[in-house]
Amino acid sequence: NDEDDVEAPGTPWSKKLPCKARNLVQSHNAKSAYFEVNNDTPHGATLHCSFSGCTARFVFCAFCRTAVSKNNFRFHSHSAQVNDSRFRTPENRGGSRPVDINGISYRHQYKYTPRDAEIPGASTPAAKKDLSSSVITALNNREQWLQLVPEMLIVCNEAARRAKLIENPTATRYDKPLSETYIQERIEYDNNLEGYIVRTNTEEDSLQGFIASCNFMTFRETIRWDSQAPQAGITPKERRVHKVDDGSLAASLQSMKKTGNVDDGIILDRVAEISLLGGLGCGGTLLRKTLDYLDKSGKYDIVVLQATKMAITFYERHGFVRVGAVARFEDNLESPEVSYRHWGDIVEGRAVEASYMMALRLPGATSESSIVC
């Protein structure tokens, strides 16, 4: 499908793309298994196979007009090229900027409609990048943070919902990133808690975003930072696809001085953590502002965080890389090392999957431990 063969803007078209999923029943063929697309299908949209029971994961390339495996789309030649007006959906031909979700740029943007009226946070406008229509406030009072938990949960859920709708405008389900219990207990336990909140500059005074930082604290005495350890769970594929520590960051973290105990928490000296972050259009602005603050404070050399799957590429764009960490099960010295679960036993509901830990060395890092090679 050459780009030269594409119809002029506004010419309607529709097409059935065969599903190329493998190892399925014989009745799954080009006639029974296909994806329906048309001139309104946005570039990068998730496609759903017509064959009952087929759960293949493909996305639409509007440039090639073909289905591409979702796992391979990031390597596709048109994965982030969405500037050609011929491939915009009608509602986006006005020249709106691309929306970047999980490393893929989309021209479709979330728009509030009356049908969303009963969804908490649905009517809250996204903040402008310069926060010109919002109010940002520094917050370091734990009680004030606790009072915000219900609003913070709404922001997290709404951000995830909008991201899903941007990726697939017809989606009816989405993964909720954080639980209310997790948010509340992080605020209750975090040491040296501080951060920022963003609200609309309107009578509604709606929360648009938040970020909380603290001293990095763990409740695992046997934690060991090692990005090369097989037990850390960093696969060869992940090293090809994502940004991964070459071992120097893990070595620096491992050499940091530790204070405290397992009961009250073990704190790593000169290591900060981004413990909570959520935003409607202002996540990147809040993260940059916080990193700048932590760097200028002179108290930290490295910033660590636990990323959700949907936020990995977001943090990578801000300089964070995957860093390996392992620990012995329940700190039993006779148990083998396994991938580290951050806050898995403190927050209600044990972590089933290993935590995706990421780290960033601050520009002003000065301690000898921070530059271990």
BALOBA-1460 file (C-alpha; in Angstrom, 3 decimals):
// residues 373
<rec num="1" residu="n" x="0.000" y="0.000" z="0.000"/>
<rec num="2" residu="d" x="1.973" y="3.000" z="-1.259"/>
<rec num="3" residu="e" x="1.212" y="6.405" z="0.213"/>
<rec num="4" residu="d" x="0.801" y="7.724" z="-3.352"/>
<rec num="5" residu="d" x="-2.289" y="5.547" z="-3.764"/>
<rec num="6" residu="v" x="-4.116" y="7.120" z="-0.811"/>
<rec num="7" residu="e" x="-7.296" y="9.008" z="-1.638"/>
<rec num="8" residu="a" x="-7.483" y="12.749" z="-1.255"/>
<rec num="9" residu="p" x="-8.454" y="14.107" z="2.179"/>
<rec num="10" residu="g" x="-12.148" y="13.641" z="2.898"/>
<rec num="11" residu="t" x="-12.620" y="10.685" z="0.518"/>
<rec num="12" residu="p" x="-14.391" y="7.953" z="2.525"/>
<rec num="13" residu="w" x="-13.054" y="4.413" z="2.341"/>
<rec num="14" residu="s" x="-13.324" y="1.147" z="4.274"/>
<rec num="15" residu="k" x="-11.308" y="-2.022" z="4.285"/>
<rec num="16" residu="k" x="-11.077" y="-5.474" z="5.871"/>
<rec num="17" residu="l" x="-7.568" y="-6.386" z="6.978"/>
<rec num="18" residu="p" x="-6.886" y="-10.123" z="7.526"/>
<rec num="19" residu="c" x="-5.889" y="-11.113" z="11.031"/>
<rec num="20" residu="k" x="-2.427" y="-12.677" z="10.911"/>
<rec num="21" residu="a" x="-2.534" y="-14.337" z="14.326"/>
<rec num="22" residu="r" x="-0.827" y="-17.730" z="14.220"/>
<rec num="23" residu="n" x="-1.407" y="-21.168" z="15.728"/>
<rec num="24" residu="l" x="-5.197" y="-20.880" z="15.843"/>
<rec num="25" residu="v" x="-7.948" y="-23.192" z="14.591"/>
<rec num="26" residu="q" x="-8.256" y="-23.870" z="10.857"/>
<rec num="27" residu="s" x="-11.512" y="-21.918" z="10.650"/>
<rec num="28" residu="h" x="-9.534" y="-18.800" z="11.595"/>
<rec num="29" residu="n" x="-8.756" y="-17.581" z="8.078"/>
<rec num="30" residu="a" x="-8.812" y="-14.467" z="5.917"/>
<rec num="31" residu="k" x="-12.559" y="-14.756" z="5.338"/>
<rec num="32" residu="s" x="-13.596" y="-15.264" z="8.971"/>
<rec num="33" residu="a" x="-10.884" y="-13.355" z="10.831"/>
<rec num="34" residu="y" x="-10.311" y="-9.730" z="9.914"/>
<rec num="35" residu="f" x="-10.133" y="-6.170" z="11.207"/>
<rec num="36" residu="e" x="-12.528" y="-3.547" z="9.872"/>
<rec num="37" residu="v" x="-10.974" y="-0.100" z="9.337"/>
<rec num="38" residu="n" x="-12.012" y="3.058" z="7.514"/>
<rec num="39" residu="n" x="-11.008" y="6.674" z="6.981"/>
<rec num="40" residu="d" x="-11.997" y="7.480" z="10.591"/>
<rec num="41" residu="t" x="-9.700" y="4.845" z="12.135"/>
<rec num="42" residu="p" x="-6.866" y="6.739" z="13.863"/>
<rec num="43" residu="h" x="-3.243" y="5.838" z="13.334"/>
<rec num="44" residu="g" x="-2.139" y="3.501" z="16.145"/>
<rec num="45" residu="a" x="-5.688" y="2.436" z="17.118"/>
<rec num="46" residu="t" x="-6.085" y="-1.008" z="18.706"/>
<rec num="47" residu="l" x="-7.786" y="-3.456" z="16.329"/>
<rec num="48" residu="h" x="-10.252" y="-6.177" z="17.333"/>
<rec num="49" residu="c" x="-10.539" y="-9.387" z="15.308"/>
<rec num="50" residu="s" x="-13.951" y="-10.400" z="13.943"/>
<rec num="51" residu="f" x="-13.293" y="-14.068" z="14.794"/>
<rec num="52" residu="s" x="-14.978" y="-15.042" z="18.066"/>
<rec num="53" residu="g" x="-12.415" y="-15.931" z="20.705"/>
<rec num="54" residu="c" x="-9.439" y="-14.378" z="18.911"/>
<rec num="55" residu="t" x="-7.565" y="-12.099" z="21.286"/>
<rec num="56" residu="a" x="-4.725" y="-11.141" z="18.934"/>
<rec num="57" residu="r" x="-3.197" y="-7.738" z="19.694"/>
<rec num="58" residu="f" x="-2.764" y="-5.611" z="16.561"/>
<rec num="59" residu="v" x="-2.762" y="-1.876" z="15.886"/>
<rec num="60" residu="f" x="-3.566" y="0.074" z="12.737"/>
<rec num="61" residu="c" x="-0.941" y="1.841" z="10.643"/>
<rec num="62" residu="a" x="-2.785" y="4.570" z="8.739"/>
<rec num="63" residu="f" x="0.224" y="5.139" z="6.499"/>
<rec num="64" residu="c" x="0.444" y="1.540" z="5.280"/>
<rec num="65" residu="r" x="-3.224" y="0.804" z="5.914"/>
<rec num="66" residu="t" x="-2.285" y="-2.470" z="7.466"/>
<rec num="67" residu="a" x="-2.440" y="-4.261" z="10.820"/>
<rec num="68" residu="v" x="0.789" y="-4.422" z="12.789"/>
<rec num="69" residu="s" x="1.446" y="-6.608" z="15.823"/>
<rec num="70" residu="k" x="1.161" y="-4.469" z="18.922"/>
<rec num="71" residu="n" x="4.428" y="-5.900" z="20.263"/>
<rec num="72" residu="n" x="6.239" y="-4.873" z="17.070"/>
<rec num="73" residu="f" x="4.570" y="-1.530" z="16.443"/>
<rec num="74" residu="r" x="7.291" y="0.420" z="18.253"/>
<rec num="75" residu="f" x="9.727" y="-0.846" z="15.588"/>
<rec num="76" residu="h" x="7.405" y="-0.037" z="12.689"/>
<rec num="77" residu="s" x="8.607" y="2.708" z="10.351"/>
<rec num="78" residu="h" x="5.458" y="4.773" z="10.953"/>
<rec num="79" residu="s" x="5.073" y="4.176" z="14.699"/>
<rec num="80" residu="a" x="5.414" y="7.855" z="15.579"/>
<rec num="81" residu="q" x="4.762" y="9.582" z="12.253"/>
<rec num="82" residu="v" x="1.350" y="11.186" z="12.481"/>
<rec num="83" residu="n" x="1.894" y="14.599" z="10.894"/>
<rec num="84" residu="d" x="0.411" y="13.804" z="7.465"/>
<rec num="85" residu="s" x="-3.066" y="15.345" z="7.246"/>
<rec num="86" residu="r" x="-4.258" y="12.452" z="5.085"/>
<rec num="87" residu="f" x="-4.167" y="10.179" z="8.102"/>
<rec num="88" residu="r" x="-5.944" y="12.349" z="10.653"/>
<rec num="89" residu="t" x="-9.455" y="11.527" z="11.714"/>
<rec num="90" residu="p" x="-12.069" y="14.174" z="10.782"/>
<rec num="91" residu="e" x="-12.234" y="15.634" z="14.280"/>
<rec num="92" residu="n" x="-8.467" y="16.168" z="14.262"/>
<rec num="93" residu="r" x="-7.928" y="17.829" z="10.891"/>
<rec num="94" residu="g" x="-7.704" y="21.159" z="12.652"/>
<rec num="95" residu="g" x="-4.006" y="20.574" z="13.282"/>
<rec num="96" residu="s" x="-4.012" y="19.618" z="16.977"/>
<rec num="97" residu="r" x="-0.713" y="18.470" z="18.447"/>
<rec num="98" residu="p" x="0.016" y="14.733" z="18.769"/>
<rec num="99" residu="v" x="-0.763" y="13.002" z="22.044"/>
<rec num="100" residu="d" x="1.975" y="10.664" z="23.218"/>
<rec num="101" residu="i" x="0.757" y="7.533" z="24.984"/>
<rec num="102" residu="n" x="3.180" y="4.752" z="25.902"/>
<rec num="103" residu="g" x="5.677" y="5.919" z="23.305"/>
<rec num="104" residu="i" x="3.153" y="6.139" z="20.438"/>
<rec num="105" residu="s" x="1.869" y="9.450" z="19.104"/>
<rec num="106" residu="y" x="-1.804" y="9.838" z="18.338"/>
<rec num="107" residu="r" x="-3.755" y="12.639" z="16.687"/>
<rec num="108" residu="h" x="-7.002" y="11.668" z="18.398"/>
<rec num="109" residu="q" x="-7.494" y="13.515" z="21.674"/>
<rec num="110" residu="y" x="-9.875" y="12.968" z="24.543"/>
<rec num="111" residu="k" x="-12.968" y="15.153" z="24.432"/>
<rec num="112" residu="y" x="-15.502" y="15.404" z="27.227"/>
<rec num="113" residu="t" x="-19.062" y="14.510" z="26.242"/>
<rec num="114" residu="p" x="-22.325" y="14.490" z="28.247"/>
<rec num="115" residu="r" x="-22.235" y="10.686" z="28.373"/>
<rec num="116" residu="d" x="-19.219" y="10.995" z="30.687"/>
<rec num="117" residu="a" x="-21.065" y="13.225" z="33.169"/>
<rec num="118" residu="e" x="-21.369" y="10.527" z="35.832"/>
<rec num="119" residu="i" x="-17.676" y="9.572" z="35.693"/>
<rec num="120" residu="p" x="-15.705" y="11.280" z="38.503"/>
<rec num="121" residu="g" x="-13.124" y="13.650" z="37.039"/>
<rec num="122" residu="a" x="-14.341" y="13.342" z="33.462"/>
<rec num="123" residu="s" x="-15.199" y="17.044" z="33.220"/>
<rec num="124" residu="t" x="-11.867" y="18.222" z="34.660"/>
<rec num="125" residu="p" x="-9.928" y="19.951" z="31.860"/>
<rec num="126" residu="a" x="-6.375" y="18.886" z="31.120"/>
<rec num="127" residu="a" x="-3.803" y="21.366" z="32.383"/>
<rec num="128" residu="k" x="-1.787" y="23.379" z="29.905"/>
<rec num="129" residu="k" x="1.896" y="22.509" z="29.740"/>
<rec num="130" residu="d" x="2.870" y="25.903" z="31.189"/>
<rec num="131" residu="l" x="0.114" y="25.625" z="33.838"/>
<rec num="132" residu="s" x="-1.104" y="29.078" z="32.776"/>
<rec num="133" residu="s" x="-4.715" y="28.147" z="33.504"/>
<rec num="134" residu="s" x="-3.944" y="26.309" z="36.747"/>
<rec num="135" residu="v" x="-2.625" y="26.943" z="40.238"/>
<rec num="136" residu="i" x="0.380" y="24.976" z="41.508"/>
<rec num="137" residu="t" x="1.000" y="24.678" z="45.254"/>
<rec num="138" residu="a" x="3.880" y="23.162" z="47.207"/>
<rec num="139" residu="l" x="2.690" y="20.719" z="49.868"/>
<rec num="140" residu="n" x="4.648" y="19.079" z="52.682"/>
<rec num="141" residu="n" x="1.939" y="18.584" z="55.327"/>
<rec num="142" residu="r" x="1.065" y="14.905" z="55.764"/>
<rec num="143" residu="e" x="-2.464" y="15.585" z="57.027"/>
<rec num="144" residu="q" x="-3.218" y="17.783" z="54.032"/>
<rec num="145" residu="w" x="-1.923" y="15.070" z="51.731"/>
<rec num="146" residu="l" x="-4.173" y="12.487" z="53.415"/>
<rec num="147" residu="q" x="-7.213" y="14.693" z="52.869"/>
<rec num="148" residu="l" x="-6.439" y="14.678" z="49.144"/>
<rec num="149" residu="v" x="-6.409" y="10.872" z="48.727"/>
<rec num="150" residu="p" x="-9.949" y="10.571" z="47.244"/>
<rec num="151" residu="e" x="-9.176" y="13.315" z="44.704"/>
<rec num="152" residu="m" x="-5.792" y="11.778" z="43.884"/>
<rec num="153" residu="l" x="-7.454" y="8.455" z="43.139"/>
<rec num="154" residu="i" x="-9.899" y="10.181" z="40.772"/>
<rec num="155" residu="v" x="-7.013" y="11.852" z="38.905"/>
<rec num="156" residu="c" x="-5.162" y="8.524" z="38.530"/>
<rec num="157" residu="n" x="-8.229" y="6.692" z="37.253"/>
<rec num="158" residu="e" x="-9.223" y="9.495" z="34.907"/>
<rec num="159" residu="a" x="-5.708" y="9.795" z="33.467"/>
<rec num="160" residu="a" x="-5.707" y="6.047" z="32.738"/>
<rec num="161" residu="r" x="-9.179" y="6.237" z="31.201"/>
<rec num="162" residu="r" x="-8.249" y="9.111" z="28.901"/>
<rec num="163" residu="a" x="-5.037" y="7.395" z="27.850"/>
<rec num="164" residu="k" x="-7.020" y="4.324" z="26.875"/>
<rec num="165" residu="l" x="-9.583" y="6.376" z="24.939"/>
<rec num="166" residu="i" x="-6.821" y="8.201" z="23.090"/>
<rec num="167" residu="e" x="-5.330" y="4.856" z="22.086"/>
<rec num="168" residu="n" x="-8.732" y="3.353" z="21.270"/>
<rec num="169" residu="p" x="-11.738" y="5.740" z="21.145"/>
<rec num="170" residu="t" x="-14.168" y="2.805" z="21.369"/>
<rec num="171" residu="a" x="-12.660" y="1.263" z="24.499"/>
<rec num="172" residu="t" x="-15.034" y="0.549" z="27.376"/>
<rec num="173" residu="r" x="-12.517" y="-0.826" z="29.892"/>
<rec num="174" residu="y" x="-9.164" y="0.311" z="31.210"/>
<rec num="175" residu="d" x="-6.672" y="-0.700" z="33.897"/>
<rec num="176" residu="k" x="-6.725" y="1.371" z="37.064"/>
<rec num="177" residu="p" x="-3.096" y="2.171" z="37.942"/>
<rec num="178" residu="l" x="-3.194" y="2.645" z="41.729"/>
<rec num="179" residu="s" x="-5.487" y="1.668" z="44.585"/>
<rec num="180" residu="e" x="-6.740" y="4.075" z="47.226"/>
<rec num="181" residu="t" x="-5.072" y="1.930" z="49.898"/>
<rec num="182" residu="y" x="-1.697" y="2.178" z="48.189"/>
<rec num="183" residu="i" x="-1.920" y="5.975" z="47.878"/>
<rec num="184" residu="q" x="-3.014" y="6.425" z="51.481"/>
<rec num="185" residu="e" x="-0.435" y="4.115" z="53.014"/>
<rec num="186" residu="r" x="2.406" y="5.606" z="50.982"/>
<rec num="187" residu="i" x="1.462" y="9.010" z="52.388"/>
<rec num="188" residu="e" x="1.270" y="7.589" z="55.921"/>
<rec num="189" residu="y" x="4.666" y="5.863" z="55.732"/>
<rec num="190" residu="d" x="6.788" y="8.071" z="53.457"/>
<rec num="191" residu="n" x="9.681" y="9.821" z="55.184"/>
<rec num="192" residu="n" x="10.318" y="13.503" z="54.425"/>
<rec num="193" residu="l" x="7.176" y="13.712" z="52.306"/>
<rec num="194" residu="e" x="6.886" y="16.772" z="50.055"/>
<rec num="195" residu="g" x="5.622" y="17.666" z="46.612"/>
<rec num="196" residu="y" x="3.222" y="19.727" z="44.527"/>
<rec num="197" residu="i" x="-0.438" y="19.736" z="43.568"/>
<rec num="198" residu="v" x="-2.097" y="21.408" z="40.573"/>
<rec num="199" residu="r" x="-5.693" y="22.676" z="40.584"/>
<rec num="200" residu="t" x="-7.880" y="24.411" z="38.030"/>
<rec num="201" residu="n" x="-7.989" y="28.178" z="38.366"/>
<rec num="202" residu="t" x="-11.807" y="28.092" z="38.398"/>
<rec num="203" residu="e" x="-14.650" y="27.940" z="40.881"/>
<rec num="204" residu="e" x="-14.599" y="24.138" z="40.645"/>
<rec num="205" residu="d" x="-11.006" y="24.110" z="41.993"/>
<rec num="206" residu="s" x="-10.574" y="20.590" z="40.616"/>
<rec num="207" residu="l" x="-7.380" y="18.629" z="41.206"/>
<rec num="208" residu="q" x="-5.497" y="18.195" z="37.913"/>
<rec num="209" residu="g" x="-2.298" y="16.634" z="39.137"/>
<rec num="210" residu="f" x="0.032" y="15.805" z="41.998"/>
<rec num="211" residu="i" x="3.523" y="14.567" z="42.696"/>
<rec num="212" residu="a" x="5.027" y="13.388" z="45.984"/>
<rec num="213" residu="s" x="8.685" y="12.725" z="46.741"/>
<rec num="214" residu="c" x="10.371" y="11.307" z="49.826"/>
<rec num="215" residu="n" x="13.505" y="9.573" z="51.065"/>
<rec num="216" residu="f" x="13.815" y="6.176" z="49.424"/>
<rec num="217" residu="m" x="12.776" y="3.637" z="52.037"/>
<rec num="218" residu="t" x="12.528" y="-0.138" z="51.943"/>
<rec num="219" residu="f" x="11.377" y="-2.787" z="54.377"/>
<rec num="220" residu="r" x="13.669" y="-5.454" z="52.987"/>
<rec num="221" residu="e" x="16.998" y="-5.853" z="54.746"/>
<rec num="222" residu="t" x="18.291" y="-8.196" z="52.044"/>
<rec num="223" residu="i" x="17.675" y="-5.845" z="49.122"/>
<rec num="224" residu="r" x="20.570" y="-5.813" z="46.679"/>
<rec num="225" residu="w" x="20.872" y="-3.527" z="43.670"/>
<rec num="226" residu="d" x="22.267" y="-5.355" z="40.657"/>
<rec num="227" residu="s" x="21.162" y="-4.684" z="37.080"/>
<rec num="228" residu="q" x="23.156" y="-7.655" z="35.775"/>
<rec num="229" residu="a" x="21.717" y="-10.294" z="38.131"/>
<rec num="230" residu="p" x="19.467" y="-12.800" z="36.313"/>
<rec num="231" residu="q" x="17.157" y="-12.790" z="39.341"/>
<rec num="232" residu="a" x="16.405" y="-9.110" z="38.700"/>
<rec num="233" residu="g" x="14.249" y="-10.210" z="35.787"/>
<rec num="234" residu="i" x="15.622" y="-7.833" z="33.131"/>
<rec num="235" residu="t" x="15.294" y="-9.811" z="29.907"/>
<rec num="236" residu="p" x="17.418" y="-9.474" z="26.727"/>
<rec num="237" residu="k" x="14.333" y="-8.219" z="24.882"/>
<rec num="238" residu="e" x="13.796" y="-5.534" z="27.497"/>
<rec num="239" residu="r" x="17.390" y="-4.400" z="27.104"/>
<rec num="240" residu="r" x="16.760" y="-3.986" z="23.382"/>
<rec num="241" residu="v" x="13.426" y="-2.210" z="23.707"/>
<rec num="242" residu="h" x="13.821" y="-0.115" z="26.855"/>
<rec num="243" residu="k" x="16.511" y="1.938" z="28.529"/>
<rec num="244" residu="v" x="18.348" y="-0.203" z="31.069"/>
<rec num="245" residu="d" x="21.098" y="0.613" z="33.552"/>
<rec num="246" residu="d" x="24.581" y="-0.479" z="32.475"/>
<rec num="247" residu="g" x="25.332" y="-1.448" z="36.062"/>
<rec num="248" residu="s" x="26.745" y="1.870" z="37.295"/>
<rec num="249" residu="l" x="23.494" y="3.143" z="38.828"/>
<rec num="250" residu="a" x="22.882" y="-0.136" z="40.624"/>
<rec num="251" residu="a" x="26.449" y="-0.063" z="41.969"/>
<rec num="252" residu="s" x="25.916" y="3.465" z="43.277"/>
<rec num="253" residu="l" x="22.658" y="2.517" z="44.962"/>
<rec num="254" residu="q" x="24.217" y="-0.570" z="46.505"/>
<rec num="255" residu="s" x="27.049" y="1.498" z="47.995"/>
<rec num="256" residu="m" x="24.786" y="4.108" z="49.613"/>
<rec num="257" residu="k" x="24.766" y="4.308" z="53.384"/>
<rec num="258" residu="k" x="21.720" y="2.749" z="55.057"/>
<rec num="259" residu="t" x="19.996" y="3.900" z="58.244"/>
<rec num="260" residu="g" x="16.963" y="2.616" z="60.125"/>
<rec num="261" residu="n" x="15.575" y="-0.883" z="60.551"/>
<rec num="262" residu="v" x="13.120" y="-3.297" z="58.974"/>
<rec num="263" residu="d" x="10.280" y="-2.388" z="61.347"/>
<rec num="264" residu="d" x="10.416" y="1.368" z="60.794"/>
<rec num="265" residu="g" x="11.938" y="1.337" z="57.346"/>
<rec num="266" residu="i" x="15.501" y="1.309" z="55.982"/>
<rec num="267" residu="i" x="16.455" y="4.621" z="54.349"/>
<rec num="268" residu="l" x="19.132" y="4.974" z="51.678"/>
<rec num="269" residu="d" x="21.242" y="8.068" z="52.190"/>
<rec num="270" residu="r" x="21.078" y="10.670" z="49.392"/>
<rec num="271" residu="v" x="18.454" y="8.686" z="47.463"/>
<rec num="272" residu="a" x="15.028" y="10.220" z="46.813"/>
<rec num="273" residu="e" x="11.924" y="8.482" z="45.521"/>
<rec num="274" residu="i" x="9.049" y="9.726" z="43.415"/>
<rec num="275" residu="s" x="6.405" y="7.850" z="45.374"/>
<rec num="276" residu="l" x="3.224" y="9.206" z="43.770"/>
<rec num="277" residu="l" x="2.543" y="10.969" z="40.477"/>
<rec num="278" residu="g" x="-0.670" y="11.540" z="38.592"/>
<rec num="279" residu="g" x="-1.769" y="14.225" z="36.194"/>
<rec num="280" residu="l" x="-4.192" y="15.350" z="33.553"/>
<rec num="281" residu="g" x="-1.827" y="17.027" z="31.127"/>
<rec num="282" residu="c" x="0.681" y="18.149" z="33.750"/>
<rec num="283" residu="g" x="2.584" y="14.981" z="34.711"/>
<rec num="284" residu="g" x="5.725" y="15.905" z="32.781"/>
<rec num="285" residu="t" x="5.736" y="19.474" z="34.101"/>
<rec num="286" residu="l" x="5.389" y="18.256" z="37.692"/>
<rec num="287" residu="l" x="8.137" y="15.665" z="37.259"/>
<rec num="288" residu="r" x="10.601" y="18.178" z="35.770"/>
<rec num="289" residu="k" x="9.859" y="20.701" z="38.512"/>
<rec num="290" residu="t" x="10.355" y="18.093" z="41.227"/>
<rec num="291" residu="l" x="13.603" y="16.753" z="39.772"/>
<rec num="292" residu="d" x="14.929" y="20.303" z="39.557"/>
<rec num="293" residu="y" x="13.941" y="20.917" z="43.180"/>
<rec num="294" residu="l" x="15.531" y="17.671" z="44.422"/>
<rec num="295" residu="d" x="18.731" y="18.448" z="42.516"/>
<rec num="296" residu="k" x="19.013" y="22.002" z="43.840"/>
<rec num="297" residu="s" x="18.275" y="20.895" z="47.413"/>
<rec num="298" residu="g" x="21.728" y="19.295" z="47.567"/>
<rec num="299" residu="k" x="20.332" y="16.421" z="49.633"/>
<rec num="300" residu="y" x="20.103" y="13.797" z="46.910"/>
<rec num="301" residu="d" x="22.248" y="12.223" z="44.209"/>
<rec num="302" residu="i" x="19.859" y="9.629" z="42.776"/>
<rec num="303" residu="v" x="16.102" y="9.499" z="42.315"/>
<rec num="304" residu="v" x="14.330" y="6.129" z="42.250"/>
<rec num="305" residu="l" x="10.755" y="5.174" z="41.458"/>
<rec num="306" residu="q" x="8.506" y="2.206" z="40.827"/>
<rec num="307" residu="a" x="6.874" y="2.503" z="37.397"/>
<rec num="308" residu="t" x="3.605" y="1.036" z="36.222"/>
<rec num="309" residu="k" x="3.725" y="-0.620" z="32.801"/>
<rec num="310" residu="m" x="1.845" y="2.209" z="31.134"/>
<rec num="311" residu="a" x="4.287" y="4.817" z="32.507"/>
<rec num="312" residu="i" x="7.630" y="3.239" z="31.544"/>
<rec num="313" residu="t" x="8.228" y="5.217" z="28.345"/>
<rec num="314" residu="f" x="7.030" y="8.401" z="30.050"/>
<rec num="315" residu="y" x="9.792" y="8.108" z="32.650"/>
<rec num="316" residu="e" x="12.335" y="7.084" z="30.025"/>
<rec num="317" residu="r" x="11.716" y="10.365" z="28.210"/>
<rec num="318" residu="h" x="12.703" y="12.148" z="31.410"/>
<rec num="319" residu="g" x="15.990" y="10.286" z="31.787"/>
<rec num="320" residu="f" x="15.029" y="7.321" z="33.980"/>
<rec num="321" residu="v" x="16.329" y="3.831" z="33.193"/>
<rec num="322" residu="r" x="15.392" y="0.394" z="34.456"/>
<rec num="323" residu="v" x="17.559" y="-0.660" z="37.379"/>
<rec num="324" residu="g" x="17.766" y="-4.176" z="38.794"/>
<rec num="325" residu="a" x="17.030" y="-5.080" z="42.406"/>
<rec num="326" residu="v" x="16.735" y="-8.431" z="44.181"/>
<rec num="327" residu="a" x="15.941" y="-9.569" z="47.729"/>
<rec num="328" residu="r" x="15.540" y="-12.802" z="49.636"/>
<rec num="329" residu="f" x="11.972" y="-13.974" z="50.238"/>
<rec num="330" residu="e" x="10.772" y="-12.538" z="53.572"/>
<rec num="331" residu="d" x="14.440" y="-11.724" z="54.302"/>
<rec num="332" residu="n" x="15.141" y="-15.392" z="54.991"/>
<rec num="333" residu="l" x="18.884" y="-15.798" z="54.424"/>
<rec num="334" residu="e" x="18.355" y="-19.432" z="53.458"/>
<rec num="335" residu="s" x="15.958" y="-18.479" z="50.667"/>
<rec num="336" residu="p" x="17.219" y="-17.708" z="47.161"/>
<rec num="337" residu="e" x="17.222" y="-14.177" z="45.797"/>
<rec num="338" residu="v" x="14.187" y="-13.160" z="43.772"/>
<rec num="339" residu="s" x="13.128" y="-9.998" z="41.963"/>
<rec num="340" residu="y" x="12.464" y="-7.201" z="44.421"/>
<rec num="341" residu="r" x="8.876" y="-6.252" z="45.299"/>
<rec num="342" residu="h" x="8.754" y="-2.644" z="46.444"/>
<rec num="343" residu="w" x="6.301" y="-2.067" z="49.297"/>
<rec num="344" residu="g" x="4.782" y="-5.476" z="48.603"/>
<rec num="345" residu="d" x="4.285" y="-6.436" z="52.245"/>
<rec num="346" residu="i" x="3.537" y="-3.023" z="53.718"/>
<rec num="347" residu="v" x="0.683" y="-1.934" z="51.487"/>
<rec num="348" residu="e" x="-2.464" y="-4.043" z="51.626"/>
<rec num="349" residu="g" x="-2.345" y="-6.791" z="49.021"/>
<rec num="350" residu="r" x="1.062" y="-8.344" z="48.352"/>
<rec num="351" residu="a" x="2.797" y="-7.548" z="45.096"/>
<rec num="352" residu="v" x="2.500" y="-10.502" z="42.745"/>
<rec num="353" residu="e" x="4.724" y="-9.157" z="39.990"/>
<rec num="354" residu="a" x="8.249" y="-7.904" z="40.490"/>
<rec num="355" residu="s" x="8.480" y="-4.134" z="40.765"/>
<rec num="356" residu="y" x="9.714" y="-2.237" z="37.716"/>
<rec num="357" residu="m" x="12.317" y="-0.078" z="39.444"/>
<rec num="358" residu="m" x="13.794" y="2.899" z="37.597"/>
<rec num="359" residu="a" x="16.472" y="5.394" z="38.587"/>
<rec num="360" residu="l" x="18.035" y="8.671" z="37.508"/>
<rec num="361" residu="r" x="21.323" y="10.252" z="38.582"/>
<rec num="362" residu="l" x="20.787" y="13.944" z="39.268"/>
<rec num="363" residu="p" x="23.011" y="16.435" z="37.404"/>
<rec num="364" residu="g" x="24.384" y="17.864" z="40.645"/>
<rec num="365" residu="a" x="25.319" y="14.530" z="42.210"/>
<rec num="366" residu="t" x="28.362" y="15.066" z="44.394"/>
<rec num="367" residu="s" x="28.851" y="12.131" z="46.764"/>
<rec num="368" residu="e" x="31.568" y="9.597" z="45.967"/>
<rec num="369" residu="s" x="29.022" y="6.789" z="46.245"/>
<rec num="370" residu="s" x="26.945" y="8.270" z="43.448"/>
<rec num="371" residu="i" x="29.696" y="7.913" z="40.863"/>
<rec num="372" residu="v" x="30.718" y="4.304" z="41.442"/>
<rec num="373" residu="c" x="31.743" y="2.711" z="38.135"/>
